[in-house]
Amino acid sequence: MDAYSRTRLLLGQDGMEKLKNAHVAVFGLGGVGGYVVEVLARSGVGTIELVDHDKVSLSNINRQILATRETVGMDKAEAAALRVKVIDPDIQVIARKQFFGPDTASEFDFSKYTYVVDAIDTVTGKLALVQAAKNAGVPIISSMGTGNKLDPTAFRIGDIYETSVCPLARIMRKECRKRGIEKLKVLYSLEEPIAPEIAPDDPIWQELPEGRNALPGSVSFVPAAAGLIIAGAVIRDITGK
């Protein structure tokens, strides 16, 4: 018996070898990306690349698996790497404290990836990531909006051009069409976004990044569900199950 004996019962030895030989890159280690990493590590993926420029903050604790009182202030990439190593020290972890966008895309060698997970939250970054993966012929799955939602059962996996309801997916459809991207596997929600209830004196206004006038609300179970669904799709695609 070993750590992956139960997984092997479903994926078979061939599937486990495919996972062991896989190099999966996860861009964005927040509410969605953190749970993707958790599943990849517990599934025996051999090499996991972790990309995020941010640090863990106190307000992340309500929904991000990497966020605890002990990791607040730590680089998310470092926190993710430490978590992977306590799950399986044999996994090769590449932690990159780096912002991904059009200006930094050339610093990444997409040809070495088996699969790419887009869990970042800027449209420009998502588009650059999708384009880079497509240019390299690497499969990618992209997370659409998970904020301002309360129904984890409303998530669906599909092509970007099949999506509806999700405001982020609407923008991505338009931009992908402009760039000649013919298909893109995404996770999206059929739930209508909920308007956040924020009082004018709420301290959360102090967390607004420059250039933004609102923050999405989020809970513990919605981004977690999204991350688990995305990771499941990645594992099944790699193993052919």
Buried (B, 14 or more C-beta within 10 A) or exposed (E): EEEBEEBBEEBBEEBBBBBBEBBBBBBBBBBBBBBBBBBBBBBBBBBBBBBBBBBBBEBBBEBBBBBBEEBBEBBBBBBBBBBBEEBBEEBEBBBBBBBBBEEBBEEBEBEEBBBBBBBBBEEEBBBBBBBBBBEBEBBBBBBBBBBBBEBBEBBBBBEBBEBEBBEBBBBBBEBBEEEEBEEBBBBBBBBEBEEBEEEEEEEEEEEEEEEEEEBEBBBEEBBBBBBBBBBBBBBEBBBEE
